[in-house]
C-alpha cells in the first residue's frame, strides 16, 4: 500500500537541541568514540542525556555504525550529531540520510568554509544537499518535495567548530552566515594554536572566548565553548551568555573512569590498594 502524503508540520519541527538552547534550557550531550552499537543511545537516554554526538574525527567508527547509533537516538527522542573529519559533501549527505540530526564541522576558519558546510547540510533553496524521497527523521512518510525540504532544513542542526586564531579573527562573520545554527569553540586545539596548550585561563585564550561570546550574542547564535577542564570557568562563561550545551564526557573516558573506580573498590574489598600487593 502506498504511503500517504502528509504535511511537513505533521512530522518534523525545530531541532530539539536548537529549541532547548533558544530557551536557555540545558542540553546534556554524550560523546561517542568507542561504542559501535545502538545500545549506547539507549544508555544515554536512560541516564538523562538530551543529545549524543558521534566523533568521526578522532575514531575509526564507520559510517554504517554511526548512522545506526543516530537512527536509534532519533527513535528515543535524543538529538544525534556527528562530528565529521572533513567537510565532504558525500559523507555529510550519507550521515544525514542515515539518521544524523546535525553535523559538527571542525577547523572552520573562513566564511567560505562555513558557507560550503551549509550547502552540504541544507536542501534547496538554503543549500545543495542531494534530493531523497524520505528519511527516518520524518518517520519515512512521503510528502511534497518543497514541504519535505523545509521540514528537514528545520530539523537539521549545523554547528561549526572554531579552533584557531584565524577562526577567532573571522568569528563574527562566520557566526552571521545564514544556516549556521551553533558556533562551537574547541578550546583544547585553540589553546595549542595560541601557544598555551591546556592553559584555559591564559589571557590569549580568554580574549578569544570574549571575542566569540560578543560575536555570537550580537547575531543571536548559541555559542558552545568546549574543551575546558575547569568547571568553574565553564560555568562562568555559561552564566555570561554562552550556551548551556554541556558535554558530560566521551564514552571512552567514562568507561575508563568507571573501570578505575571498580578495580579500586574490588581490591579494597579484600583489604589491598593495588594489584601488586599479596592478599593475606
C-alpha positions as a Markdown table, in Angstrom:
| # | Residue | x | y | z |
|---|---|---|---|---|
| 1 | Unk | 0.0 | 0.0 | 0.0 |
| 2 | Unk | 1.4 | 3.4 | -0.9 |
| 3 | Unk | 2.3 | 5.7 | 1.9 |
| 4 | Unk | 0.0 | 8.8 | 2.4 |
| 5 | Unk | 1.3 | 12.2 | 1.6 |
| 6 | Unk | 1.5 | 14.3 | 4.7 |
| 7 | Unk | 2.3 | 17.9 | 5.5 |
| 8 | Unk | 5.8 | 18.7 | 6.8 |
| 9 | Unk | 4.3 | 20.2 | 10.0 |
| 10 | Unk | 3.0 | 16.8 | 11.0 |
| 11 | Unk | 6.4 | 15.2 | 11.0 |
| 12 | Unk | 9.3 | 17.5 | 11.7 |
| 13 | Unk | 9.7 | 20.6 | 13.8 |
| 14 | Unk | 12.6 | 22.7 | 15.0 |
| 15 | Unk | 15.6 | 20.6 | 16.0 |
| 16 | Unk | 15.4 | 19.5 | 19.7 |
| 17 | Unk | 18.8 | 21.0 | 20.7 |
| 18 | Unk | 18.2 | 24.3 | 18.9 |
| 19 | Unk | 14.8 | 24.6 | 20.6 |
| 20 | Unk | 16.2 | 23.9 | 24.1 |
| 21 | Unk | 19.1 | 26.3 | 23.6 |
| 22 | Unk | 16.8 | 29.1 | 22.4 |
| 23 | Unk | 15.0 | 28.7 | 25.7 |
| 24 | Unk | 18.3 | 28.6 | 27.7 |
| 25 | Unk | 17.5 | 25.1 | 28.7 |
| 26 | Unk | 20.5 | 22.8 | 29.3 |
| 27 | Unk | 21.5 | 20.2 | 26.8 |
| 28 | Unk | 23.4 | 17.2 | 28.3 |
| 29 | Unk | 25.4 | 15.6 | 25.4 |
| 30 | Unk | 27.4 | 12.4 | 25.4 |
| 31 | Unk | 30.3 | 11.9 | 23.1 |
| 32 | Unk | 30.7 | 8.5 | 21.3 |
| 33 | Unk | 34.1 | 7.4 | 20.3 |
| 34 | Unk | 34.5 | 3.7 | 21.1 |
| 35 | Unk | 30.9 | 2.4 | 21.1 |
| 36 | Unk | 29.8 | 0.7 | 17.9 |
| 37 | Unk | 26.2 | -0.3 | 18.6 |
| 38 | Unk | 22.8 | 1.5 | 19.2 |
| 39 | Unk | 23.0 | 0.4 | 22.8 |
| 40 | Unk | 25.0 | 3.5 | 23.6 |
| 41 | Unk | 22.0 | 5.6 | 22.6 |
| 42 | Unk | 19.7 | 3.7 | 24.9 |
| 43 | Unk | 22.2 | 4.1 | 27.8 |
| 44 | Unk | 22.4 | 7.9 | 27.0 |
| 45 | Unk | 18.6 | 8.1 | 27.1 |
| 46 | Unk | 18.4 | 6.1 | 30.4 |
| 47 | Unk | 21.0 | 8.4 | 32.0 |
| 48 | Unk | 19.2 | 11.6 | 31.2 |
| 49 | Unk | 21.0 | 12.9 | 28.2 |
| 50 | Unk | 19.3 | 15.0 | 25.6 |
| 51 | Unk | 21.9 | 14.5 | 22.8 |
| 52 | Unk | 24.7 | 12.3 | 21.6 |
| 53 | Unk | 27.5 | 13.2 | 19.2 |
| 54 | Unk | 29.4 | 10.5 | 17.3 |
| 55 | Unk | 33.0 | 11.5 | 16.8 |
| 56 | Unk | 34.3 | 10.5 | 13.4 |
| 57 | Unk | 37.2 | 13.0 | 13.6 |
| 58 | Unk | 39.0 | 11.1 | 16.4 |
| 59 | Unk | 37.8 | 7.5 | 15.9 |
| 60 | Unk | 37.6 | 4.7 | 13.4 |
| 61 | Unk | 33.8 | 4.3 | 13.6 |
| 62 | Unk | 32.4 | 3.5 | 10.2 |
| 63 | Unk | 29.5 | 5.4 | 8.6 |
| 64 | Unk | 27.3 | 2.4 | 8.9 |
| 65 | Unk | 27.8 | 2.1 | 12.7 |
| 66 | Unk | 27.4 | 5.9 | 13.2 |
| 67 | Unk | 24.1 | 6.0 | 11.4 |
| 68 | Unk | 22.7 | 3.0 | 13.3 |
| 69 | Unk | 23.5 | 4.8 | 16.5 |
| 70 | Unk | 22.0 | 8.1 | 15.2 |
| 71 | Unk | 18.8 | 6.3 | 14.0 |
| 72 | Unk | 18.4 | 4.7 | 17.4 |
| 73 | Unk | 18.9 | 8.1 | 19.1 |
| 74 | Unk | 16.1 | 9.6 | 16.9 |
| 75 | Unk | 13.7 | 6.8 | 17.9 |
| 76 | Unk | 14.5 | 7.5 | 21.6 |
| 77 | Unk | 13.9 | 11.3 | 21.3 |
| 78 | Unk | 17.6 | 12.1 | 21.5 |
| 79 | Unk | 19.3 | 14.6 | 19.1 |
| 80 | Unk | 22.2 | 12.9 | 17.3 |
| 81 | Unk | 25.1 | 14.9 | 16.0 |
| 82 | Unk | 28.1 | 13.6 | 14.1 |
| 83 | Unk | 31.4 | 15.3 | 14.1 |
| 84 | Unk | 32.9 | 14.8 | 10.7 |
| 85 | Unk | 36.7 | 14.8 | 9.9 |
| 86 | Unk | 36.2 | 16.8 | 6.7 |
| 87 | Unk | 33.6 | 19.0 | 5.0 |
| 88 | Unk | 32.9 | 16.4 | 2.3 |
| 89 | Unk | 29.5 | 16.6 | 0.6 |
| 90 | Unk | 29.1 | 12.8 | 0.0 |
| 91 | Unk | 30.0 | 11.8 | 3.6 |
| 92 | Unk | 27.8 | 14.5 | 5.2 |
| 93 | Unk | 24.9 | 13.6 | 3.0 |
| 94 | Unk | 25.2 | 9.9 | 3.8 |
| 95 | Unk | 25.3 | 10.7 | 7.6 |
| 96 | Unk | 22.3 | 12.9 | 7.5 |
| 97 | Unk | 20.4 | 10.5 | 5.3 |
| 98 | Unk | 21.2 | 7.7 | 7.7 |
| 99 | Unk | 19.8 | 9.4 | 10.8 |
| 100 | Unk | 22.2 | 12.2 | 12.0 |
| 101 | Unk | 20.2 | 15.2 | 13.1 |
| 102 | Unk | 23.1 | 17.6 | 13.0 |
| 103 | Unk | 26.7 | 17.9 | 11.7 |
| 104 | Unk | 29.6 | 19.3 | 13.7 |
| 105 | Unk | 32.5 | 20.5 | 11.4 |
| 106 | Unk | 35.9 | 21.1 | 12.9 |
| 107 | Unk | 38.6 | 23.7 | 11.9 |
| 108 | Unk | 36.2 | 26.3 | 10.4 |
| 109 | Unk | 38.3 | 29.4 | 9.7 |
| 110 | Unk | 36.5 | 31.4 | 7.0 |
| 111 | Unk | 33.1 | 32.4 | 5.8 |
| 112 | Unk | 33.6 | 30.4 | 2.6 |
| 113 | Unk | 34.2 | 27.2 | 4.6 |
| 114 | Unk | 31.1 | 27.9 | 6.7 |
| 115 | Unk | 29.0 | 28.5 | 3.5 |
| 116 | Unk | 30.3 | 25.3 | 2.0 |
| 117 | Unk | 29.2 | 23.4 | 5.1 |
| 118 | Unk | 25.7 | 24.9 | 5.0 |
| 119 | Unk | 25.5 | 24.0 | 1.3 |
| 120 | Unk | 26.3 | 20.3 | 2.1 |
| 121 | Unk | 23.8 | 20.1 | 5.0 |
| 122 | Unk | 20.8 | 22.0 | 3.7 |
| 123 | Unk | 18.3 | 21.2 | 1.0 |
| 124 | Unk | 17.5 | 23.8 | -1.6 |
| 125 | Unk | 16.8 | 26.7 | -1.5 |
| 126 | Unk | 19.2 | 27.0 | 1.5 |
| 127 | Unk | 21.8 | 24.6 | 0.2 |
| 128 | Unk | 22.7 | 21.9 | -2.3 |
| 129 | Unk | 22.0 | 18.7 | -0.4 |
| 130 | Unk | 21.0 | 15.9 | -2.8 |
| 131 | Unk | 17.3 | 15.1 | -3.0 |
| 132 | Unk | 15.9 | 12.0 | -1.4 |
| 133 | Unk | 12.4 | 10.6 | -1.2 |
| 134 | Unk | 12.1 | 10.3 | 2.6 |
| 135 | Unk | 14.1 | 9.9 | 5.8 |
| 136 | Unk | 13.9 | 8.4 | 9.3 |
| 137 | Unk | 13.6 | 11.9 | 10.7 |
| 138 | Unk | 10.1 | 12.1 | 9.4 |
| 139 | Unk | 9.1 | 8.5 | 10.1 |
| 140 | Unk | 9.7 | 7.6 | 6.4 |
| 141 | Unk | 6.5 | 9.4 | 5.5 |
| 142 | Unk | 6.0 | 10.8 | 2.0 |
| 143 | Unk | 5.4 | 14.5 | 1.4 |
| 144 | Unk | 5.8 | 17.1 | -1.3 |
| 145 | Unk | 9.4 | 17.9 | -2.1 |
| 146 | Unk | 9.0 | 21.5 | -1.0 |
| 147 | Unk | 7.5 | 20.6 | 2.3 |
| 148 | Unk | 10.0 | 17.8 | 2.8 |
| 149 | Unk | 13.0 | 20.1 | 2.2 |
| 150 | Unk | 11.6 | 22.8 | 4.5 |
| 151 | Unk | 10.9 | 20.2 | 7.2 |
| 152 | Unk | 14.4 | 18.7 | 7.0 |
| 153 | Unk | 16.1 | 22.1 | 7.0 |
| 154 | Unk | 14.3 | 22.9 | 10.2 |
| 155 | Unk | 15.1 | 19.6 | 11.8 |
| 156 | Unk | 18.9 | 19.7 | 10.9 |
| 157 | Unk | 21.4 | 21.5 | 13.1 |
| 158 | Unk | 24.7 | 22.8 | 11.7 |
| 159 | Unk | 27.5 | 23.5 | 14.1 |
| 160 | Unk | 30.9 | 25.0 | 13.3 |
| 161 | Unk | 33.9 | 24.5 | 15.5 |
| 162 | Unk | 36.4 | 27.4 | 15.8 |
| 163 | Unk | 39.8 | 26.1 | 16.8 |
| 164 | Unk | 42.4 | 28.5 | 15.5 |
| 165 | Unk | 43.4 | 32.2 | 15.7 |
| 166 | Unk | 42.2 | 32.7 | 12.2 |
| 167 | Unk | 38.8 | 31.3 | 13.0 |
| 168 | Unk | 38.6 | 33.7 | 16.0 |
| 169 | Unk | 39.6 | 36.6 | 13.8 |
| 170 | Unk | 36.7 | 35.8 | 11.4 |
| 171 | Unk | 34.2 | 34.6 | 14.0 |
| 172 | Unk | 31.8 | 37.5 | 13.7 |
| 173 | Unk | 31.4 | 36.9 | 10.0 |
| 174 | Unk | 31.2 | 33.1 | 10.4 |
| 175 | Unk | 28.5 | 33.3 | 13.1 |
| 176 | Unk | 26.4 | 35.5 | 10.8 |
| 177 | Unk | 26.4 | 33.0 | 8.0 |
| 178 | Unk | 22.7 | 32.0 | 7.3 |
| 179 | Unk | 22.2 | 28.3 | 8.0 |
| 180 | Unk | 24.8 | 28.1 | 10.8 |
| 181 | Unk | 22.8 | 27.2 | 14.0 |
| 182 | Unk | 25.5 | 26.8 | 16.6 |
| 183 | Unk | 29.1 | 28.1 | 16.9 |
| 184 | Unk | 31.4 | 26.0 | 19.0 |
| 185 | Unk | 34.9 | 26.7 | 20.4 |
| 186 | Unk | 37.3 | 23.8 | 20.6 |
| 187 | Unk | 39.4 | 25.2 | 23.4 |
| 188 | Unk | 42.0 | 22.4 | 23.5 |
| 189 | Unk | 43.0 | 22.9 | 19.9 |
| 190 | Unk | 42.6 | 26.7 | 20.2 |
| 191 | Unk | 44.9 | 27.0 | 23.2 |
| 192 | Unk | 47.5 | 24.9 | 21.5 |
| 193 | Unk | 47.3 | 27.0 | 18.4 |
| 194 | Unk | 47.7 | 30.1 | 20.6 |
| 195 | Unk | 50.9 | 28.6 | 22.1 |
| 196 | Unk | 49.5 | 28.0 | 25.6 |
| 197 | Unk | 48.2 | 24.4 | 25.3 |
| 198 | Unk | 45.8 | 23.5 | 28.1 |
| 199 | Unk | 46.0 | 26.9 | 29.8 |
| 200 | Unk | 42.3 | 27.7 | 29.6 |
| 201 | Unk | 42.6 | 30.9 | 31.7 |
| 202 | Unk | 45.5 | 32.3 | 29.8 |
| 203 | Unk | 44.8 | 35.9 | 28.6 |
| 204 | Unk | 45.0 | 34.9 | 25.0 |
| 205 | Unk | 42.5 | 32.1 | 25.4 |
| 206 | Unk | 40.2 | 34.3 | 27.5 |
| 207 | Unk | 40.4 | 37.1 | 24.9 |
| 208 | Unk | 39.4 | 34.5 | 22.2 |
| 209 | Unk | 36.4 | 33.4 | 24.3 |
| 210 | Unk | 35.4 | 37.0 | 24.8 |
| 211 | Unk | 35.5 | 37.8 | 21.1 |
| 212 | Unk | 33.4 | 34.7 | 20.4 |
| 213 | Unk | 30.9 | 35.5 | 23.0 |
| 214 | Unk | 30.4 | 39.0 | 21.8 |
| 215 | Unk | 30.1 | 38.0 | 18.2 |
| 216 | Unk | 27.5 | 35.3 | 18.9 |
| 217 | Unk | 25.4 | 37.4 | 21.3 |
| 218 | Unk | 25.4 | 40.1 | 18.6 |
| 219 | Unk | 23.8 | 37.8 | 16.0 |
| 220 | Unk | 21.8 | 35.7 | 18.3 |
| 221 | Unk | 23.6 | 32.4 | 17.7 |
| 222 | Unk | 24.3 | 29.9 | 20.5 |
| 223 | Unk | 28.0 | 29.7 | 21.5 |
| 224 | Unk | 29.1 | 26.3 | 22.9 |
| 225 | Unk | 32.5 | 26.6 | 24.5 |
| 226 | Unk | 34.0 | 23.1 | 24.9 |
| 227 | Unk | 37.3 | 21.5 | 25.8 |
| 228 | Unk | 37.7 | 23.3 | 29.1 |
| 229 | Unk | 38.8 | 21.1 | 32.1 |
| 230 | Unk | 37.8 | 23.8 | 34.5 |
| 231 | Unk | 34.2 | 23.5 | 35.7 |
| 232 | Unk | 34.2 | 26.9 | 37.4 |
| 233 | Unk | 35.4 | 28.8 | 34.3 |
| 234 | Unk | 32.9 | 26.9 | 32.1 |
| 235 | Unk | 30.1 | 27.8 | 34.4 |
| 236 | Unk | 31.2 | 31.5 | 34.4 |
| 237 | Unk | 31.0 | 31.5 | 30.6 |
| 238 | Unk | 27.5 | 29.9 | 30.6 |
| 239 | Unk | 26.2 | 32.4 | 33.1 |
| 240 | Unk | 27.6 | 35.2 | 31.0 |
| 241 | Unk | 25.7 | 34.1 | 27.9 |
| 242 | Unk | 27.4 | 31.0 | 26.4 |
| 243 | Unk | 25.0 | 28.3 | 25.5 |
| 244 | Unk | 24.3 | 25.6 | 28.2 |
| 245 | Unk | 25.4 | 22.9 | 25.7 |
| 246 | Unk | 27.0 | 20.7 | 28.3 |
| 247 | Unk | 29.3 | 17.8 | 27.3 |
| 248 | Unk | 29.1 | 15.1 | 30.0 |
| 249 | Unk | 32.1 | 13.3 | 28.6 |
| 250 | Unk | 33.2 | 10.8 | 26.0 |
| 251 | Unk | 32.3 | 7.1 | 26.3 |
| 252 | Unk | 36.0 | 6.1 | 26.4 |
| 253 | Unk | 36.7 | 8.5 | 29.3 |
| 254 | Unk | 33.6 | 7.5 | 31.2 |
| 255 | Unk | 34.3 | 3.8 | 30.7 |
| 256 | Unk | 37.9 | 4.2 | 31.8 |
| 257 | Unk | 36.9 | 6.2 | 34.9 |
| 258 | Unk | 34.3 | 3.5 | 35.9 |
| 259 | Unk | 36.9 | 0.8 | 35.4 |
| 260 | Unk | 39.4 | 2.6 | 37.6 |
| 261 | Unk | 36.7 | 3.0 | 40.3 |
| 262 | Unk | 35.6 | -0.6 | 40.1 |
| 263 | Unk | 39.1 | -2.0 | 40.3 |
| 264 | Unk | 39.9 | 0.1 | 43.3 |
| 265 | Unk | 36.6 | -0.9 | 45.0 |
| 266 | Unk | 37.2 | -4.6 | 44.3 |
| 267 | Unk | 40.7 | -4.6 | 45.6 |
| 268 | Unk | 39.7 | -2.7 | 48.7 |
| 269 | Unk | 37.1 | -5.4 | 49.4 |
| 270 | Unk | 40.0 | -7.7 | 50.2 |
| 271 | Unk | 42.0 | -5.1 | 52.1 |
| 272 | Unk | 44.5 | -4.1 | 49.5 |
| 273 | Unk | 45.1 | -0.9 | 47.5 |
| 274 | Unk | 46.8 | -2.2 | 44.4 |
| 275 | Unk | 47.0 | -5.3 | 42.4 |
| 276 | Unk | 50.7 | -6.0 | 43.2 |
| 277 | Unk | 50.0 | -6.4 | 47.0 |
| 278 | Unk | 49.7 | -10.1 | 48.2 |
| 279 | Unk | 46.4 | -10.9 | 49.8 |
| 280 | Unk | 46.9 | -12.1 | 53.4 |
